[in-house]
Every structure is written in C-alpha cells, then in structure tokens.
Amino acid sequence: MDQPPSTTPASEELAAETPIAPTNNAPPPSYVKLAMRNMVRKRATSLFHFALTAAGLLGVLVGLAFLDRYFNS
C-alpha cells in the first residue's frame, strides 16, 4: 500500500558525505582519515580557508609589529 519515499538528490548527497559503517571486526575510521578524505574531496574550499587563515595570521603579526614599533619608539 505505502510505497517507500523516493530518493532525493539532497539525501543522496548526505549519504555520500556520511562515512560507511565498518564491519564488526574492523575499527572505525579515525577522524584524521575522515578529515583528509574530506579535504581531498573539497579541495577548493580547503585551499580558500587555508589562504584566509594565512592572510589573517600575517595581518595579526604585521599589526602587532606595527603597534610594538609605534608604542616603543
């Protein structure tokens, strides 16, 4: 009578991102392994976030150096 709901693209995408359940005798995949797999899949996002982090850190260091020079001269 009731038919199972059809698979939507959103649920397929969610299923693709969730890790596959390991068998009973295998240990679960480590978080590092899952993170590395995710970085390889979403390369552009990872590179963008790395560039933002590097630019932000460089900005903070240059700002601190400027403040140090300004107040200690």
Buried (B, 14 or more C-beta within 10 A) or exposed (E): EEEEEEEEEEEEEEEEEEEEEEEEEEEEEEEEEEEEEEBEEEEEEBEEEEEEEEEEEEEEEEEEEEEEEEEEE
